[in-house]
Amino acid sequence: MTPLVSSPEQYRKADFDVYRVREDFPILHREVYGKPLIYLDNAATTQKPRAVIEAIRRYYEETNANIHRGLHFLSERATEQYEAVRRKIQEFLGASESCEVVFTRGTTESINLVASSLGRLLLQPGDEVVLTTMEHHSNIVPWQLICSATGAKIRVVPINDCGELCLEDFERLLNPRTKIVALTHVSNALGTVNPVHQVVQMAKTVNATVVVDGAQAVSHLPVDVRQLGCDFYAFSGHKLFGPTGIGVLWGRAELLEAMPPYQGGGEMIRTVTFEESTWAKIPHKFEAGTPPIAEVIGLGAAVDYVLQVGYAAIGEHEAALLERATRALATIPGLRIIGNAREKAAVVSFVLEGVHPHDIGTILDRDGIAIRAGHHCAQPLMQRFGVAATARASFAFYNTFSEVDALAAGVEKVIEVFS
Ligand code: C6P
């Protein structure tokens, strides 16, 4: 492999200093097996800046109370903080109204909510739900469940060898029975950034409702749901440098209002008798029970943090990381990168001739390098590329060029072990 020059000065641009940013993430300073941690598993979950950890600590130390119910001081403060995050997310996504922001446990729950509830509203026997080959299981299985309950069918948009959607095939699939199109914004296993705006425009020619899985997008690029034109957008807090156990489903108000509740319980009702119940207004109709209050507040801190780093700096730095990683890995004999889309986030999936991806992961781990190996909850996608699994390095803005170089050196070492 051609050695790649790397000096810390390279990353210190006027407005973005990766080493200063890394100071905000306590975990990035720990060692594993006596080696500095090199965390390249950001698509699985991102690390948390001190601002998020502190916001959660402060909430529990100073404000903890249940929300929306109490008349007392702490409950009012907690409710204010919780609802302030809803407004923050509204702005973050460019949504028109804060009532369009529903808090969930994560992307998986957001998609289950929309599949189950919108599916019951819209789907009739013979109707079609269009997915793509690159969907995560979270954007396949909930649709299978509702299709088997309603008699609707799933149709799948193929992808090309680079891992891009075949839009001509998508156009051919669309017909008056197409009621829902659900696709990922960024593929977790390939890094492909899908042309969501274009997909929405095409889907709207048959009046289909478009659901976007934004789990892998929000950490890499700014999202504006009005510009995208979609009807629903889902993401997880923990992939946006926020806590686990919190996610968002944004949906158009008129659709959320028409949809039946997803779960029943406290908080989501207006009146209850043994004969019947009536529902609270959106978004509360979809937030049954005590929500994850501290996690919502942590998510608010994460959004503030990401916006302060800035998507322009994130995009520029991650593009450089991706370019360097692609260049370094592509020259390794026997290594095949899976996913070479023109529009790609900083994710590199690869296979190595004669070596199981799990062995790559295990050997790298001993050098402190955390990657993911497996099917990435995208088995149909793995089948499309004729592999059972891949090794995947996924980057965030706090990763450095030296870490990319260490990954490439680590893979060379794996080859030595197996030669
Ligand atoms: N992908 C990965 O390592 P949850 O678990 O609900 O936060 O997110 C589910 C999910 C949905 N869609 C996409 C595109 C995703 O990438 C994920 C999570 C992780 O790739 C865990 S499998």
Boltz pocket constraint, residues with backbone or C-beta under 6 A from the ligand:
constraints:
  - pocket:
      binder: B
      contacts: [[A, 43], [A, 44], [A, 45], [A, 105], [A, 106], [A, 107], [A, 108], [A, 109], [A, 136], [A, 138], [A, 139], [A, 184], [A, 186], [A, 187], [A, 188], [A, 189], [A, 213], [A, 215], [A, 216], [A, 236], [A, 372], [A, 376], [A, 377]]
      max_distance: 6.0
